[in-house]
């Protein structure tokens, strides 16, 4: 089976495009551009995976909802929802009805980000719930927090900070976020490996504690493995530490950036970052491949694929 490289986006929607479309200023046949791109990428291939975005109705504002495009290309739909029971089933059934109204066959559904350990038996429950609506369950993907965590580069871009030190690798994925707003010894107890620490730039005691922990490899005074070996720092409030503290950050080779906002605002920005997987995220990609292979019914998904209209 050969997988195609991504085709150029057949329709680019810049700012103001939707308003122009609604007011009749866009007269080009947009559907023809999609059909042309579809014909080009299916010419020599065996399988084409068409990725929609959002729900079945997204794109209706320009006459090209996911359901409309699926119908235009003769493609069956697989609906992906997130963890839970009631919410995913409600969402899947709602989207299935919209696809059905456009004559699109729904081949099944996948439920993503499910805590399988905390909810034993949820796979059977979801399968039975969807069966009531004649929708096959094609797989349940377990939740892995690391897949939702950003890289240091994403953090830097998201908080618009001044780089003090890039650290060894901006493509490193953070393992979690902690606020450095307590006594240094107590703070270290709450910092796991690969933690991004958000700390006021004038808390030099906390910053130096973190650099020391990093330089000692996260070992305590007795040489035992200890917490506190952070991955990086976001220094808030616009406060620039003394040069000696900045030098300690660089010696520890810790990622660090200075931002003008206060700690609460920065923590909210980091929490709200939209995390996407990029080609450089090789560790994430390998984990995703393993999860898909183990938890999705690949054969049933391939069986559900429709033939390309001649």
Secondary structure, DSSP 8 states (H G I E B T S, - for coil): ---------S----TTHHHHHHTT---S-HHHHHHHHHHHHHSS-S-------SSTTTTGGGT--HHHHHHHHT--EEEEEESSSHHHHHHHHHHHHHHHHTT--EEEEEEEEE-TTTSTTHHHHHHHHHHTTT--EEEEEE--GGGG--BHHHHHHHHT-EEEE--S-TT-B--EEEE--S-HHHHHHT--TTEEEEEETT-HHHHHHHHHHHHTTTB-TTS-B-S---SEEEEETT----HHHHHHHHHTT-EEEE-SS-HHHHHHHHHT------TT-HHHHHHHHHHHHHHB-HHHHHHH------
